[in-house]
């Protein structure tokens, strides 16, 4: 037998969940101390440079 759900409550619960996820994302992004944030960004840039260095030139990129 199917479970009967209240669509209004389901919609509100989904909105709460999405808002909570967005809040967690913002807290992780903005709650990070500057030295850690700078280190994370530097590591991302370094990884991008390493990846770019390992790519082979494509035709027409001369």
Backbone as numpy.savetxt, mean C-alpha at the origin, in Angstrom:
# Nx Ny Nz CAx CAy CAz Cx Cy Cz
-30.27 -24.02 3.87 -31.11 -22.84 3.87 -30.22 -21.60 3.87
-30.65 -20.58 3.20 -29.86 -19.35 3.11 -29.98 -18.52 4.37
-28.93 -17.78 4.60 -28.90 -16.90 5.76 -29.46 -15.55 5.36
-30.39 -15.04 6.13 -31.00 -13.74 5.85 -30.12 -12.67 6.49
-29.78 -11.64 5.70 -28.95 -10.55 6.23 -29.67 -9.23 6.03
-29.38 -8.30 6.90 -29.92 -6.97 6.80 -28.96 -6.17 5.92
-29.39 -5.75 4.75 -28.50 -5.07 3.79 -27.97 -3.75 4.34
-28.77 -3.04 5.10 -28.32 -1.78 5.67 -27.17 -2.02 6.65
-27.31 -3.02 7.50 -26.25 -3.33 8.45 -25.00 -3.84 7.73
-25.18 -4.63 6.70 -24.05 -5.15 5.94 -23.30 -4.01 5.26
-24.03 -3.05 4.71 -23.40 -1.90 4.05 -22.62 -1.07 5.06
-23.20 -0.83 6.23 -22.52 -0.05 7.26 -21.28 -0.77 7.77
-21.37 -2.08 7.94 -20.22 -2.85 8.42 -19.09 -2.82 7.39
-19.44 -2.92 6.11 -18.43 -2.86 5.05 -17.75 -1.49 5.06
-18.54 -0.43 5.23 -17.98 0.92 5.28 -17.05 1.08 6.48
-17.44 0.53 7.63 -16.58 0.59 8.82 -15.26 -0.13 8.59
-15.34 -1.29 7.96 -14.14 -2.08 7.70 -13.19 -1.33 6.76
-13.74 -0.75 5.70 -12.91 0.01 4.75 -12.28 1.22 5.42
-13.05 1.91 6.26 -12.54 3.09 6.96 -11.43 2.69 7.93
-11.60 1.57 8.61 -10.59 1.08 9.54 -9.30 0.72 8.80
-9.43 0.08 7.62 -8.25 -0.27 6.84 -7.52 0.98 6.37
-8.28 2.00 5.94 -7.67 3.25 5.51 -6.96 3.92 6.68
-7.57 3.88 7.85 -6.96 4.46 9.04 -5.67 3.74 9.42
-5.68 2.42 9.32 -4.46 1.65 9.62 -3.35 1.99 8.64
-3.71 2.15 7.36 -2.73 2.52 6.35 -2.14 3.89 6.65
-3.01 4.84 6.98 -2.54 6.20 7.30 -1.67 6.20 8.55
-2.05 5.42 9.56 -1.27 5.36 10.79 0.11 4.78 10.51
0.18 3.77 9.65 1.47 3.18 9.32 2.33 4.16 8.54
1.71 4.93 7.67 2.45 5.86 6.83 2.90 7.09 7.62
1.99 7.69 8.37 2.27 8.95 9.03 2.74 8.78 10.47
2.59 7.60 11.02 3.01 7.38 12.39 4.44 6.91 12.48
5.12 6.86 11.37 6.48 6.35 11.29 7.47 7.49 11.58
8.47 7.27 12.45 9.45 8.31 12.71 10.24 8.65 11.44
10.68 9.89 11.35 11.36 10.38 10.16 12.61 9.55 9.80
13.47 9.19 10.75 14.65 8.39 10.37 14.27 7.04 9.75
13.23 6.40 10.28 12.80 5.13 9.70 12.19 5.33 8.33
11.40 6.40 8.17 10.78 6.70 6.88 11.86 6.98 5.84
12.87 7.78 6.22 13.96 8.09 5.30 14.73 6.83 4.91
14.96 5.95 5.88 15.67 4.70 5.60 14.86 3.82 4.64
13.54 3.76 4.86 12.68 2.95 3.99 12.68 3.49 2.57
12.59 4.83 2.44 12.60 5.44 1.10 13.95 5.25 0.42
15.04 5.37 1.18 16.38 5.18 0.61 16.54 3.74 0.10
16.03 2.78 0.87 16.12 1.38 0.45 15.29 1.14 -0.81
14.13 1.78 -0.91 13.30 1.62 -2.11 14.01 2.21 -3.33
14.62 3.38 -3.16 15.37 3.99 -4.28 16.54 3.11 -4.69
17.24 2.55 -3.70 18.38 1.67 -3.99 17.91 0.44 -4.77
16.80 -0.14 -4.36 16.26 -1.31 -5.06 15.89 -0.96 -6.50
15.32 0.24 -6.71 14.98 0.68 -8.06 16.24 0.84 -8.92
17.29 1.42 -8.34 18.54 1.59 -9.10 19.14 0.25 -9.47
19.13 -0.69 -8.54 19.68 -2.02 -8.82 18.88 -2.71 -9.91
17.56 -2.59 -9.83 16.72 -3.21 -10.85 16.97 -2.58 -12.22
17.06 -1.25 -12.27 17.32 -0.56 -13.53 18.68 -0.95 -14.10
19.66 -1.16 -13.24 21.01 -1.52 -13.69 21.03 -2.92 -14.31
20.12 -3.77 -13.89 20.11 -5.14 -14.39 19.23 -5.33 -15.62
18.52 -4.32 -16.01 17.67 -4.45 -17.18 18.51 -4.30 -18.45
18.12 -5.05 -19.47 18.84 -4.96 -20.74 18.17 -3.88 -21.60
18.97 -3.19 -22.40 18.38 -2.16 -23.27 17.42 -2.79 -24.27
16.32 -2.12 -24.53 15.34 -2.60 -25.49 15.63 -1.96 -26.85
15.04 -2.52 -27.91 15.21 -1.95 -29.24 14.62 -0.55 -29.28
15.38 0.40 -29.83 14.90 1.77 -29.96 15.26 2.63 -28.78
15.90 2.10 -27.75 16.28 2.90 -26.58 17.68 3.49 -26.74
18.25 3.41 -27.90 19.62 3.88 -28.11 19.71 5.37 -28.04
